[in-house]
Amino acid sequence: MLAPLPAEERALLKPHLEHVDLPRGFVFIEAGQVIEHVYFPDQGLASVIAVSPGGRKAEAGMIGREGFTPVAPLAGAQVSLHRVIAQIAGHGWRLPIDVFREVLPSCPQLTARLMRAAHHLAMQVSFTALANASAPVEERLARWLLMCHDRLEGEAMHLTHDFIALMLAVRRPSVTTALHILEGRGWIRAERGVILMRDRAALETFAGDIYGQAEAEYRRLLGAF
């Protein structure tokens, strides 16, 4: 998000940006928490999780090097309604929220990029809702793995069955069965805590029309992931 900015905008941000490690399980923000920082990941993967007052949880979206989190301050909100947690370790940058609000009026390119990224996240969330309502678990898993792969380097994705089950809002045995289906067709290889992408093109075909439109919109607005 930050690398393509013009030099004058990077100069405004640089004194205030803090480089941070984002280990697996790192909590960017809790649901209901006042927002203190905005994060710009360079590597890794974060899940945006909807949390009900009763404690039910489901992933609403994911953010990697293509985005920022939380997005709520862009609309002037002070409190996050989502929990955001690192599901794959990485690193990135964070900006204090008061600085974020102060510099936006002087950074039109940054503001434009953030608004486009927020639009893409909304598109992603809408297709997650569509997938959850209309697609079987194995197709939803195929879409989710493709989305992870978009945001990571290499073919290995360090993911556990339990975490995937939480993200897809299904029981762990359903994830195990779906992984066996995808692996049996030769599209992925599932090892302990790691999933390897073997045939991305076939996985895209299998995911069908629940994958691709939000990703195409990102490329149209911001370029490659």
N, C-alpha and C positions, 0 to 999 in steps of 0.2 A: 504493500500500500504506500509506503513512504519513498522507496527508491526512485520512482519516476518523477518525483516532485521537482519543480524548478529550484535552483540554488538558493534563491532568496527565501523561499518557504522553508527549505531544509535548515537554513541558518537560524530562522526564528525558533524552530523546534529543537535543534541539536542541544542547546544548553540544558534543556529540561527533560530530555529523554534518558531513561534509565534502562540499561540492558539487564534482562532478567532471565534466569533459567526457569523452565516450565516443566518440572518433572511430572510423570504420570500421577494423576490424582490431585494436582495443583488446582485450587479453587480460585478462579478469577473473581467471582462474585457469588454470593448466596442470594436466593430469592428473598426479597424483603429488605435487603441490605442497602444502605446509602452508598452510592457509587463514589469511590475515591480516586480511581485510575481508569484510563482507557488503555487497552493492550493492543499491540500490533505484532502478532506472531510472525517469525521468520521461518520457523520449522515447528513441526508437531501438529497436533489436531485437538481441537476443543469441541465439546458438545454443549449445546444450549438446551437446557432441560426445563420443561414446564413442570411445576410442582404445585399440586393442589393444596388447599388448607389442611386436608386430611392426610397429606403425605404421599399421595400417588404421584408417580413420576413417569415421564416419557420424553424422549428426545424430540425436540421441535426442529432443530437444525444443527449444522456443524460449521465450524470456522477453522481455517488454516491460514496459510501464508497469503491467501487472497483477500482476507477480511480484517475486521477489527472487532473488539468486544469490550464491554457491552455497547450495543448500538443505541440504547435509550437516551444517552446524553445528546445525541444529534437532534433529538426532538425536544430537548430542554428538560427531560425527566431527570429526577434526582435519585430515584430508587429503582433497582432492578426487580422485575417480576419473574426473572428466570435465574436458575442456578447455572453457572458456566464452569465446567471442569475439564482439565486436560485428560484426554483419554490415551493419547500417544505423546511421549515426552518430546520436548523441543526447547526452543528459546525464542526470545523476541524483545520487544521494547514496551515500556509503559510511560504514560504521560499523566501527571497529576490532573485531576479533573478541573481545577481552577485555571490551570494553564491552558488546557484543552478549550475551555469556553472563551478564554481571553484571546487566543491566537486565531480562532476560526475566522473572524471577520477580516483578518489580514492575510488569510491563506485560501484564496478562491479555488486553486487547483486541488488542495487537500479537501476542502469542503465538497467539491464536485465528486471526487473519488469516493469519499465516505458516503455520500448520498447514493451513488450508483451501487456501492457494495451493500448498503442497507436495502436497496430495492432488490438486489439479487437474493439476499437472505430471505426477504419476504416471498419471492418467487419459489425459493427452495422449500420454505415452510408450507406453502400452498400445495406443492407436489408431494410433500411428505403426508399431508392430510389426505390427498387423493390416493396415494399408495396404501395408506393404512385402511382406508375405507373400501378399496376395490381390488387389491392385489393379494394373492396368497403369500405366505411367509417367504417362500424361496425366491419369489420375484422381488419382494421388498428387500431381502438380504442381498440379492444381486445388485440392486440399485445402491444400497448403502455401501457395499464394498467398492463399487465404482467411484462413489463420491469420496471415500477415504483415499483411494488410489490417486484420484485427481490432485490431492493436496499433499502427497508425500513423494519423496524421492525413492526410486527403486521399486522392486516388486514385493518386498516383505512388509506386511502390516502386523504390528504386534498387538493382537487383540485376543481377549479371552471370551469363551462362550458366555460366561456370566455377564460380562459387560455388554456384549452384543444383545443379549436377552433384554437387558435394561433399556438399551437404546431403541430396540424395536418394540418394546412393551409386550413381549411374549415370554412364555416359560422357557427355561433353559433346554428342555428336551426338544422343543420345537426348533431351536437354533441348531442343535446337534443334527436333527433330521435334515434340515434345510442345507446345512454344510455338506452332509453326506451326498445329497442330491447333486449339488454343484461340483463337488469333488469327483463323484462317480462319472460325470460327463467330461472330466478332464479340464475344467475351466479354472479351478483353483486347486491348491494343495493345502490341507489343514494339518499343521503340526501343533505341538503343545505351545500354546500362547502365541502362535504365529500363523498367519494366513498368507500364502504366496499366490500372486496373480500369475496364471499360466496362459489364459486365452481371453484377453480383454474383449476382443471383437465379438466372440461368442457370448460373453456375459452381457454385453450391451444389447445384442439381439434378443437374448432371453428376457432382460429387464423390460424391453418393449417401450411403450410410450410413457412410462412413469419416470424414465430417465432421459435427460438430454435437453429439454427445453430450457430449464433454468440455467444449465451450463452454457448453452448457446447464447442466452441473454447476457451472461457474464462476459463471454468472449466479445460480444458485440459492443458492450459498454466499456470494458476495461482491458481486453486482450486476453492472453493466455493465463491460465492459473499459475 
